[in-house]
Amino acid sequence: MERPTIIAPSILACDFARMGDECEAVLEAGADWLHFDVMDGHFVPNISIGFPVLRSLRAALPEATIDVHLMIENPDDYVEAFAEAGADLITFHPEATYHPHRVLQKIHACGIRGGLVFNPATPLDWVEHLVDDLDIILLMSVNPGFGGQAFIESTLPKLRELRGVLGRLGRDLDVEVDGGVTPDNVAAIHAAGANVLVAGSAIFGSDSYEETIDAMRTAADQTLI
């Protein structure tokens, strides 16, 4: 099944003093989701935003789909709080917890979608054991923790490998890529197997959100997964 292309601006790259206005602007410009990065200064070497910001953003944009990416240790302890604050889906790194299956169970018990995130050097082995509990898989195309990094080209064969694994296991899931995504490389990323495209600097740093989002969608939709 051909999955629709989803453009998810990463709000890590927006002007935090104007976050509500900028998030509303990218949605009006054609974005499908908002990508919400949570960092704890332990799992990744940076600290970002948490529950109060998510709660405020949900109140300001009640119809938005908010994709929460937990780059934190022990995500088990925080799933319910992020769901309550307004997450529509939660992804986490399996190596950040002793019990990834339990985390997925907690996410689903909250009535939202859940999935795993794989760093550039993390193998895809977890998929074999958890595939029936996954709604989405996110491949990092940079080392997590900071915005504005260049796309790691080895993500492309990893994407193709992931789509092969999912095909063999009979699962058709959303596959997301985050890091260094630009209008210039989305065609290759989409063709390799990703239908959810996270872009931060490429969108929020552009002169026109609408033109950039349109260019990304057009480039992606000209290729087939």
N, C-alpha and C positions, 0 to 999 in steps of 0.2 A: 504494500500500500504506500502510495506517495504521500508523505506527511507534509503539511503546509510549512512554509518558511516562517519562522518566528524571529523577529528582531527584538532583542532585549538589551536596551541601553543600561550600562553599569553605572549606578548613581555614585560610585566611588569617584568618578571623574567629574561630577557636577560641582558647581559652586555651592558649598554647604550653606552659605549665608542666604542662598536663594533656592534651596532644594525643592520646596514645594512648587514654586513657579516653574523651575526647570523641568521637573518631572511631568508636570501638567503639559508643558510645551512639547516634550518629546512624544508624549502620547497623542497630542493633537496633530503632531507631524507624521504620525503613522506607526509609531512603535507599538508592539504587541504586549510586551511584558516590561516590568522594571526589575532589574537584577540588583539584589541587595546583599552586599558583601559584609560579612561579620568576621572580624579578626580580633584575637585575644592577646596578641603579644607573646604567645607561647608556641602554639602550633605554627604560626607564621610570625615573622619579625616586625609586626606592625599592630596597631590598635585602631579600630575603626568605629563602628556605630552599633547600637543595640536596640533593646526593647522600646525605650521611650521614643526614639526616632521612628521606628517602624510603626508604633501605635499612632503617632502624629501623622505620618504619611498615609496610613490607612484611613484615618478620619478625614483627611483632606481629599483623598482620591478613592472613594469607596468602591468604585467599579474596576479599579486597576488590578491586573494580575501581578502579584509581587512574588518574585522568585528569590527565596532566601538561601544563600550559600554560606554554610557554617564552616569557617576556617578556624575551628576552635577545638581545644582538647575537651574530652568528655561531653560530646554533644548530647548524650543520654540525659544529662541534667537540665537541658535547656529547651528541648523540643516543645513541651507543652506551653512554655512561656512565649516562644516565638509564634506558635500557632495562635495563641490567645491574642497576641499583639497584632495579628493580621496577615501572616504568611499564607499564601495559597499553595506553595510547594516548598519543601525543604530538602536540600542536598547537603551531604556531609562526607568527610573523608574517612574511609573505613579504618585506616591505621590510627585514627584519633580516638578510637574506642576499643574496648575489649569485646564488645557485643554489638556488632553492626546489625545483626538480625533483629535484636531487641529494639534498636533505635528505629529501624524501619517499622516495626510493629507499633511503636509509640506514635510515629508520624501518622500512620494510617488510622490509629485509634482516635486521633484528633480530627479525622475526616478530611485530610488533605493529602496531596501527592508527595511521594518521597523518592529519593534516589541517591546514588553514590557519585563521588567525585574522585577522579584519578589524576594525580600529579604526573608530570612528564615522565618520571622514572618509576612510577608505580605500575606493576603489571596488572593485566586484566583478569587475573585468576579468580578474584572475588565474584565476578559475574556468574561463573558456572554454578556457584552455590547459592546465590541470592537472587537469581534472575526472576523467579516467580513473585518476588516481593518488590520489584523495581517498577517505577513508572517512568523514570528518566535516568539517563547517565550523562554526566558532565565530564568531558576531558579538558584538563587544563593545558593550554598551549603556551603558557609561561610558567615559571615557578611562582607560586602564589605569595602574596604579601604586599605587592606594590602595583600600581597602575602604570600605564605607559611603556610597558616592555614590548620587545619585538617578538613576533610569532616564531615559535620553535617548529621548524619544518618537519621534524620527525613525528609531529602530531598527525600528519596526513596518512602515512602507512598505519599508524595506530588506529585511526578512525576506520580505515578499510578493514583492519583486523577485527575491530569491535563489531562492525556490521556483519562480518562473516560469522562471528561467534553467535550473535543474536539470530541470524538466519538459521544456523544449525540447531539452535535451541528452540526455534519456532516462536520467537518473540519479536514484535515490532514496537519498539519504544522510541520516544523522543530521544535524540542524541544532541547534546549541547556542547559547544566549544566556547572557551573563555580565555582571552589573552591575545593581544596583538591583532585582533580582527579588524580589517579595514575594507573599504570598497574594492581595493586592488586584489585581495586574496579570498574574498568570500566565495567566488565561483569554485576555486580549488577545494576549499573547505567543505562546501555543500556537496560537490561531486564525490568527495571522499566518504561522505556519510552523515554529516551534521545537518540537522534541520533547524536547530535553535542556535542563533548567533548572538553572542554577547559582545558588545562593543562599548568601550568607555570613552577614551580620548578621541577616537575617530568620530564619534557623534557629538559629544559635548564640547569638543575643541573645534568643531567645524563652524563655518560661517552660516550654514543653513542646515538645521536638523532635518527638515523635510527632504531637501535634495540629497543629503547623505543617506538617509534611511531608504529613500526611493532607489538610489544607486545600488545599495547593498541588496535590496530585495530583487531588483531587476537582474543583477549579476547572478544571484543565487538561483533564481527561477529559470534561468537559461540553461541550467545544468540539471541532470537527473541523478538522484541517489540510487 
